[in-house]
Amino acid sequence: MSIFEDHTPSHPALVEFRSGLDAIGEVPLSALDVEDLNEFLIEGYRAQQQIKGVLAKIVHEAMNQQLAKRHGEHSLSVHIAGQVHGNSKRVASELAFARWLHRFPDLHIALIAGHVTVAHLNELRTLENKHPKASAHMERAQDFFVDAAAKLQFPQWVNAVGYWFKTLDPDGKLDDPSDPKYGTVIRQLPSGDVIVEMRMDPVTGEAYLTAVEAEEQKIFEAEADLEPEDKLSPKQRTQTAIMRLIAQGFQKADGSFPEPMVQLVMSEKVAEDLLARAMGCVDPDTDGPMDFDPFDLPINYDDVDGRCETIRGTPVHPMHALIPLLIAKMRRLVIDEYNQATEEPDNVPEFRFFNKKQRQVLLALARGKCGIAGCNNPYVWLQMDHIQPHSKSGRTLLPNGQPLCQPHNKAKGDRE
């Protein structure tokens, strides 16, 4: 049942519009030849763009007449969503587009006439959002945008708009690579997921695109013989390409790495639970059920037997650790209930500096954080510090070690 069946439009134009849509919907498309089907496809898409333009015109008039208030609603988006069973947030986004388009009457007319598409206009909105000073110039350049859209395919049109924008910046200050707007922001969510936001100047961006796209092509060619469901999605392919390039840059000349790129700290209890789930809770020796509760994930921040995290303390769902668990190098670390290491990694002679294995143990114990309370300096700044300085008879043993970030370690010096 259609959500519109209980309402029949009364205005002749709307009756004709709805009738036309009904007539098109009843056409047996499977009986059309290729050329007719192509015409339906292209004209349908053009009509969709024109409807967006007409709708923006209607929206603006509805706002002028305070239509929502007259119907007892506090906003037009809520009024529309209630009538069509829609999402008010999505409707609000479409209304924002209509308000923006009203500022550019020539572009609005062009959209209704089918001379530009919503994609063209969204590109201009994005440009204005990033460079508000371009707004007044855009109003004067509407004819240019429409004419270029008629002559050029969309990618070339974007480049033409880019050239137009450059002319507004004779001294090049808007694209100065030292501008604070350029750079990368990396955020880690409480879930452990990492969000990377980047903005580059055109030259740096070109180098980035070239390297990533070349690596993506290698991955695409390597997947040529795989079934479609086994291939990476475009987003996954891009991410894999970036990680490969990062790994290549991190790699030393002899093919080794200065330190592991990924280090996970997982309790034996969590590892056993993970493997049980992966094997379907069936004991491989007896083919019988394993002693395992599928509804109870044994992870707990405060329980030493419930740890599953990166070396810097970021929680990791055990399922994300399955492949590393199967291929990784294992290192045994015994920690008591008070979160203290109960044994040295190896019986090695005592030296001036903490060795690699001691460092990894201390990082795991400190969960990748500086030993100074409240310090949030990056993990890579951490150094191994003697709690009692070595110059004052402090021993290079686990109980006398702690990670400190470089600034705090330098500030401490030889002070106890």
C-alpha positions in Angstrom: 0.0 0.0 0.0 1.4 3.4 -1.0 1.6 6.1 1.7 0.1 8.5 -0.8 -3.1 6.4 -1.5 -5.1 8.3 1.1 -4.5 11.7 -0.6 -5.4 12.6 -4.2 -4.1 16.0 -5.3 -6.6 18.6 -6.4 -4.6 21.0 -8.4 -4.7 20.2 -12.1 -1.0 20.4 -12.5 -0.4 17.9 -9.7 -3.1 15.6 -11.0 -1.4 15.6 -14.4 2.1 15.1 -12.8 0.9 12.1 -10.8 -0.8 10.6 -13.8 2.3 10.9 -15.8 4.3 9.1 -13.2 1.7 6.4 -12.9 1.8 6.0 -16.7 5.6 5.7 -16.8 5.5 3.2 -13.9 3.1 1.0 -15.8 5.3 0.8 -18.9 6.6 -2.8 -19.4 10.3 -1.9 -19.4 11.4 -5.5 -20.2 9.6 -5.2 -23.6 11.5 -2.1 -24.7 14.3 -2.3 -27.1 17.7 -1.0 -26.0 17.3 2.5 -27.5 13.9 3.0 -25.9 15.2 1.8 -22.5 18.1 4.1 -22.7 15.7 7.0 -23.4 13.6 6.1 -20.4 16.8 6.0 -18.3 18.3 9.3 -19.4 15.0 11.2 -19.4 14.1 9.7 -15.9 17.4 11.0 -14.6 16.9 14.5 -16.2 13.4 14.6 -14.7 14.7 13.8 -11.3 17.1 16.8 -11.5 14.4 19.1 -12.7 12.0 18.0 -9.9 14.7 18.9 -7.4 14.7 22.4 -8.9 11.0 22.8 -8.8 10.8 21.4 -5.3 13.3 24.0 -4.2 11.1 26.7 -5.6 8.1 25.3 -3.8 10.0 25.1 -0.5 11.1 28.7 -0.7 7.5 29.9 -1.2 6.3 27.6 1.7 8.9 29.3 3.9 7.8 32.8 2.8 4.2 31.9 3.8 5.2 30.2 7.1 3.4 27.1 6.0 4.6 25.0 8.9 3.4 27.5 11.5 0.0 27.6 9.9 -0.2 23.8 10.2 0.8 24.0 13.9 4.3 22.6 13.3 7.5 24.3 14.6 9.5 23.5 11.5 8.8 22.8 7.8 11.0 19.7 7.9 8.9 18.2 10.7 5.7 19.1 8.8 6.9 17.4 5.6 8.3 14.3 7.3 5.0 13.8 9.1 3.0 14.0 5.9 5.2 11.7 3.9 6.4 9.3 6.7 10.0 10.6 6.1 13.1 11.4 8.1 12.9 15.0 9.3 16.8 15.2 9.4 17.0 14.2 5.8 14.2 16.6 4.9 16.0 19.4 6.8 19.1 18.7 4.7 17.1 19.0 1.5 15.5 22.3 2.7 18.9 23.7 3.4 19.8 23.0 -0.2 16.6 24.8 -1.3 17.5 27.9 0.8 21.0 27.9 -0.6 19.8 27.6 -4.2 17.4 30.6 -3.8 20.5 32.8 -3.5 21.5 31.9 -7.1 18.5 32.5 -9.3 20.3 31.8 -12.6 21.5 28.4 -11.3 18.0 27.7 -10.0 16.5 28.3 -13.4 19.2 26.2 -15.0 18.5 23.3 -12.7 14.7 23.4 -13.6 15.6 23.6 -17.3 17.9 20.6 -17.0 21.1 22.6 -17.9 22.9 21.7 -14.6 22.5 18.9 -12.1 22.4 18.7 -8.4 25.9 17.4 -8.5 27.1 20.6 -10.1 25.4 22.7 -7.4 26.7 20.5 -4.5 30.2 21.0 -5.8 29.7 24.8 -5.7 28.1 24.6 -2.2 31.2 22.7 -1.0 33.5 25.3 -2.5 31.6 28.1 -0.8 31.6 26.3 2.6 35.4 25.9 2.4 36.0 29.4 1.1 33.2 31.8 2.2 34.9 34.7 0.6 34.1 33.2 -2.8 30.4 33.6 -2.2 29.9 37.0 -3.8 32.1 36.1 -6.7 29.9 33.0 -7.3 26.8 35.0 -7.6 28.4 37.0 -10.5 29.8 33.9 -12.1 26.5 31.9 -12.5 26.4 32.2 -16.3 30.0 30.9 -16.5 29.0 27.8 -14.4 26.0 27.1 -16.5 27.8 27.5 -19.8 30.7 25.4 -18.7 28.3 22.6 -17.6 26.8 22.6 -21.1 30.2 22.2 -22.8 32.1 19.9 -20.4 31.7 16.5 -18.7 31.5 16.8 -15.0 35.2 16.1 -14.1 36.3 18.7 -16.6 33.7 21.1 -15.3 35.2 20.7 -11.8 38.6 21.6 -13.1 37.2 24.6 -15.0 35.6 25.8 -11.7 39.0 25.2 -10.0 40.7 27.5 -12.6 38.0 30.1 -12.0 38.6 30.0 -8.3 42.3 30.4 -8.7 41.7 33.7 -10.5 40.2 35.1 -7.3 43.5 34.6 -5.5 46.2 36.4 -7.4 48.8 36.2 -4.6 48.2 32.5 -3.9 47.4 32.9 -0.2 44.4 30.7 -0.3 46.5 27.7 -1.4 49.6 28.5 0.7 50.9 25.1 1.8 51.9 26.6 5.2 48.2 27.6 5.8 46.9 26.0 9.0 44.0 24.6 7.2 46.3 22.0 5.6 47.4 19.0 7.6 46.2 15.8 9.1 44.1 15.1 12.2 44.1 11.6 13.7 41.4 10.8 16.3 40.9 7.6 18.2 37.4 6.8 19.3 36.6 5.0 22.6 35.8 1.9 20.6 39.5 1.9 19.4 38.6 2.8 15.8 40.8 5.5 14.3 39.5 8.4 12.2 41.9 10.2 9.9 41.0 13.6 8.4 43.4 15.1 5.8 43.6 18.2 3.7 46.5 18.8 1.4 47.6 21.6 -1.0 47.3 20.6 -4.7 50.9 19.6 -5.2 51.2 17.5 -2.0 47.8 16.0 -2.8 48.9 15.0 -6.3 51.8 13.1 -4.9 49.5 11.4 -2.4 46.9 10.4 -5.1 49.6 9.1 -7.4 51.2 6.9 -4.8 47.8 5.6 -3.4 46.2 5.0 -6.8 49.3 3.1 -8.1 49.1 0.8 -5.0 45.4 0.4 -5.5 45.9 -0.7 -9.0 48.3 -3.4 -7.9 45.7 -4.7 -5.4 43.0 -4.6 -8.1 45.1 -6.6 -10.6 46.0 -9.2 -7.9 42.3 -9.7 -7.3 41.5 -10.3 -11.0 40.8 -14.0 -10.6 38.8 -13.8 -7.3 35.1 -14.1 -7.0 33.3 -10.8 -6.6 32.3 -11.5 -3.0 36.0 -12.1 -2.2 37.3 -8.8 -3.6 37.9 -5.7 -1.5 35.4 -2.8 -1.7 36.8 0.4 -3.1 37.1 1.9 0.4 38.9 -1.2 1.7 41.2 -1.2 -1.3 42.2 2.4 -0.6 42.8 1.7 3.1 44.9 -1.4 2.2 46.9 0.6 -0.3 47.7 3.3 2.3 48.7 0.8 4.9 51.0 -0.9 2.4 52.7 2.4 1.7 53.1 3.1 5.4 54.6 -0.3 6.0 57.0 0.2 3.1 58.2 3.5 4.6 58.5 2.0 8.1 60.6 -0.9 6.8 64.4 -0.8 7.1 66.7 -1.4 4.2 67.2 -5.1 5.1 63.4 -5.7 5.1 63.0 -5.8 8.9 61.2 -3.3 11.0 62.7 -1.2 13.9 59.8 -2.5 16.1 56.6 -4.4 15.4 53.9 -2.2 13.8 51.2 -4.0 15.8 51.6 -5.4 19.3 48.6 -6.9 21.1 48.3 -7.8 24.7 45.8 -10.7 25.2 45.3 -12.9 28.2 45.4 -16.7 27.8 41.7 -16.8 28.9 40.6 -14.4 26.1 42.7 -16.2 23.5 41.2 -19.6 24.4 37.7 -18.1 24.2 38.4 -16.5 20.8 39.7 -19.8 19.3 36.7 -21.6 20.7 34.3 -19.3 19.0 36.3 -19.5 15.7 36.1 -23.3 15.8 32.3 -23.3 16.5 32.7 -24.3 20.1 33.7 -27.9 19.1 36.6 -29.7 20.8 38.9 -30.8 17.9 40.0 -33.8 19.9 36.6 -35.2 20.8 34.2 -33.5 18.4 32.2 -32.7 21.5 31.1 -29.3 22.9 33.7 -27.2 24.5 33.4 -25.7 28.0 32.4 -22.3 26.7 29.7 -19.7 27.2 29.0 -18.0 23.8 27.0 -15.3 25.5 29.8 -14.2 27.9 32.7 -12.4 26.3 35.5 -12.6 28.9 37.0 -9.2 28.5 37.3 -6.7 31.4 39.5 -3.7 31.9 40.1 -4.3 35.6 40.8 -8.0 35.3 44.3 -9.1 34.3 42.7 -12.2 32.8 40.3 -10.1 30.7 42.8 -8.0 28.7 42.6 -7.7 25.0 44.3 -4.4 23.8 47.1 -2.9 21.8 50.4 -2.2 23.5 49.3 1.4 24.0 46.2 0.2 25.9 43.5 0.6 23.2 40.7 -2.0 23.7 40.4 -4.4 20.8 37.5 -6.7 20.2 38.9 -10.3 20.2 37.5 -11.0 16.7 39.8 -8.2 15.4 42.7 -10.1 17.0 42.0 -13.5 15.4 44.3 -13.2 12.4 47.2 -11.7 14.3 46.7 -14.4 16.9 47.2 -17.1 14.2 50.2 -15.6 12.5 51.9 -13.6 15.2 55.1 -14.2 17.2 54.1 -15.0 20.8 55.8 -13.7 23.8 54.9 -15.0 27.3 54.3 -12.4 30.0 53.2 -13.4 33.5 51.3 -10.7 35.4 49.9 -11.1 38.9 46.5 -9.8 40.1 48.2 -6.5 41.2 49.3 -5.9 37.5 52.9 -6.5 38.2 55.3 -8.7 36.2 56.3 -11.7 38.2 59.3 -12.6 36.2 61.9 -11.1 33.9 61.4 -12.0 30.2 64.8 -13.7 30.0 67.7 -14.5 32.4 70.1 -12.0 30.8 73.0 -10.0 32.4 72.0 -6.6 33.7 72.9 -3.6 31.5 72.7 0.1 31.6 69.6 0.3 29.5 66.4 -1.7 29.5 66.5 -4.3 26.7 63.8 -4.7 24.0 61.9 -7.4 25.9 61.9 -5.5 29.1 60.7 -2.4 27.3 57.7 -4.3 25.9 56.8 -5.7 29.3 56.9 -2.3 30.9 54.8 -0.8 28.1 52.2 -3.6 28.5 52.1 -3.0 32.3 51.7 0.7 31.8 49.2 0.2 29.0 51.2 2.5 26.8 50.9 5.5 29.0 53.5 7.9 30.5 54.0 7.2 34.2 53.2 10.8 35.1 49.5 11.0 36.0 47.4 13.1 33.6 50.1 13.0 30.8 48.6 12.2 27.4 51.7 12.6 25.2 51.9 10.2 22.2 52.9 6.6 22.7 55.9 7.0 20.4 57.4 9.6 22.8 57.7 7.0 25.6 61.2 6.1 26.9 62.2 3.6 29.6 63.1 5.3 32.8 64.8 4.0 35.9 62.6 4.9 38.9 65.7 5.0 41.0 68.3 6.5 38.7 71.0 4.2 37.4 73.6 6.7 38.6 72.3 6.3 42.1 72.5 2.5 42.1 69.1 1.9 40.4 69.1 -1.5 38.8 67.9 -2.2 35.2 65.2 -4.6 36.3 61.4 -4.5 35.8 60.5 -3.4 39.3 62.7 -0.3 38.8 61.4 0.6 35.4 58.6 2.7 34.0 57.7 4.4 30.7 58.0 8.2 30.7 57.4 10.5 27.8 60.5 12.2 26.5 59.7 15.7 28.1 59.0 14.1 31.5 62.0 11.8 31.3 64.2 14.8 30.4 62.7 16.9 33.2 63.3 14.2 35.8 67.0 13.7 34.9 68.9 12.0 37.7 66.3 13.0 40.4 64.6 10.2 42.3 
